[in-house]
């Protein structure tokens, strides 16, 4: 998780870990059979050696650079200010949610999320304040990887993208989509330029990592094999999101063999 315009998406690793740690199936992601080798072959992870190398590299960068800065941010920035900063960045990225609602056929939710974006961008002063949630317009999580899942594309190959975190053959195409649907990209390109957007991007990375400090520590303490924890939990979390929180039980048996088109919600 480092910096640069594409790293608007760096929150994907942290968000996945956060949701994984608090979800009901987090336990099954941390437990493995004692006799199972960490190098054993898994069909969904054919590039495990490379993925592990990228995981270790990203973990070192996070622990040596990003985590200490995030801890300083937590210690010296008031909670209310951090909450507003987080709202601001969530709002900047929200056009991605709006677009993928429509691509998935969730027209009503797409309209609601569009209204949420307008309300928070105006009444909420650029997204600093979440004025939409009290109005019955809750925050949703949609991206192009989920859209491809709804369209029937399976996650058959796990990939760990350096600095960005866990992904798959289905989710990698969502990286450029998330960049080009983020309002910060256009603000930096056509309005204020790099002198403003680079510090904003850096602050966004720091804020996201700060919000994930607790869950990341839980991962470190609970997982016997952190790489496997992140991999298995990420794939399960993606299924959870594709099915809008109600996946069929058999979908967790083998994330590489799920059928995202079965019983998918339309709203």
Buried (B, 14 or more C-beta within 10 A) or exposed (E): BBBEBBBBBBBBBBBBBBBBBEBEBBEEBBEBEEEEEEEEEEEBBBEBEEBBEBBEEBBEBBEEBBBEBBEEBBEEBEEEEBBBBBBBBBBBBBBBBBBBBBBBBBEEBBEBBBBBBEBBBEEBEBBBBBBBBEEEBEBBEBBBBBBBBBBEBBBBBBBBBBBBBBBBBBBBBBBEBBBEBBBBBBBBEEEEEEEEBBEBBBBBBBBBBBBBBEBBEBBEEBBEEBBBBBBBBBBBBBBBBBBBEEBEEEBBEEBBEBEBEEEBBEE
